[in-house]
């Protein structure tokens, strides 16, 4: 009887481990498909939203682009929101540090 009880406990632990692993993989997959907003610094001052969208759009689906302005014009930074974080990370890896019109994109 004790052996059966130990086997039952082992099966329960294995089931819990499998459930935890499935939950972890699901959470990871969901985090990859979560939208991700990148902050982009040193954008050329003449850039407008479509320019930023075309620069980042090659890396994935963009949900939103916003360049920040004040009364004098572009402040030289903005945001690009990707549909999923893996595409955003790929864009960041490829574009970070590139020079566009004499300005180093960060």
Phi, psi and omega per residue, in radians:
X1 nan -0.675 3.135
X2 -1.137 -0.668 3.137
X3 -1.128 -0.724 3.109
X4 -1.098 -0.688 3.131
X5 -1.124 -0.719 3.101
X6 -1.122 -0.730 3.115
X7 -1.102 -0.727 3.131
X8 -1.092 -0.711 3.114
X9 -1.148 -0.709 3.114
X10 -1.103 -0.745 3.123
X11 -1.097 -0.728 -3.141
X12 -1.106 -0.740 3.119
X13 -1.119 -0.720 3.110
X14 -1.106 -0.742 3.126
X15 -1.080 -0.740 3.121
X16 -1.145 -0.682 3.117
X17 -1.119 -0.758 3.113
X18 -1.102 -0.768 3.134
X19 -1.079 -0.720 3.126
X20 -1.139 -0.716 3.124
X21 -1.116 -0.757 3.111
X22 -1.086 -0.741 3.129
X23 -1.097 -0.718 -3.134
X24 -1.144 -0.763 3.131
X25 -1.134 -0.724 3.118
X26 -1.088 -0.786 3.127
X27 -1.079 -0.720 3.127
X28 -1.115 -0.791 3.131
X29 -1.085 -0.721 3.137
X30 -1.172 -0.658 -3.130
X31 -1.149 -0.571 3.120
X32 -1.202 -0.489 -3.092
X33 -1.708 0.086 3.085
X34 -1.295 2.480 3.026
X35 -1.046 2.598 3.140
X36 -2.392 2.290 -3.112
X37 -1.796 2.119 3.101
X38 -1.721 2.402 2.997
X39 -1.580 2.243 -3.089
X40 -2.080 2.088 -3.127
X41 -1.834 2.775 3.075
X42 1.128 0.585 3.048
X43 -1.185 2.398 3.058
X44 -0.931 2.400 -3.033
X45 -1.076 -0.450 3.138
X46 -1.386 -0.227 -3.116
X47 -1.074 2.500 3.015
X48 -2.154 3.024 -3.060
X49 -0.870 -0.797 -3.140
X50 -1.069 -0.571 3.107
X51 -1.127 -0.769 -3.139
X52 -1.174 -0.693 3.128
X53 -1.091 -0.741 -3.126
X54 -1.236 -0.569 3.128
X55 -1.174 -0.706 -3.086
X56 -1.658 -0.344 -3.028
X57 -1.094 -0.408 3.137
X58 -1.160 -0.254 -3.063
X59 -1.713 -0.136 3.110
X60 2.775 -2.968 -3.097
X61 -1.382 2.140 3.141
X62 -1.767 2.259 3.123
X63 -1.585 -0.579 -3.066
X64 -2.749 2.566 3.052
X65 -2.352 2.369 3.128
X66 -2.552 2.111 3.001
X67 -1.760 2.362 -3.070
X68 -1.526 2.290 -3.122
X69 -2.126 2.674 2.887
X70 -2.155 -2.926 -3.070
X71 -1.118 -0.344 -3.134
X72 -1.667 -0.078 3.133
X73 2.185 -2.751 -3.103
X74 -1.091 2.423 3.061
X75 -1.553 -0.016 3.065
X76 1.458 0.237 3.029
X77 -2.540 2.868 -3.128
X78 -2.942 -2.894 -3.071
X79 -2.367 2.495 3.044
X80 -2.223 2.148 3.125
X81 -1.831 2.075 3.102
X82 -1.621 2.668 3.109
X83 -1.141 -0.547 3.073
X84 -2.468 2.675 -2.987
X85 -1.212 -0.499 -3.135
X86 -1.179 -0.653 3.072
X87 -1.163 -0.705 3.123
X88 -1.081 -0.752 3.141
X89 -1.131 -0.683 3.118
X90 -1.107 -0.752 3.118
X91 -1.104 -0.765 3.139
X92 -1.067 -0.787 -3.141
X93 -1.065 -0.716 -3.065
X94 -1.374 -0.608 -3.004
X95 -1.717 -0.380 -3.113
X96 -1.053 2.173 3.114
X97 1.585 -0.134 3.104
X98 -1.285 2.609 -3.124
X99 -1.760 2.153 3.121
X100 -2.146 2.064 -3.126
X101 0.875 0.784 3.056
X102 1.394 0.051 3.134
X103 -2.031 2.305 -3.104
X104 -1.468 1.921 -3.105
X105 -1.204 2.280 3.127
X106 -2.301 nan nan
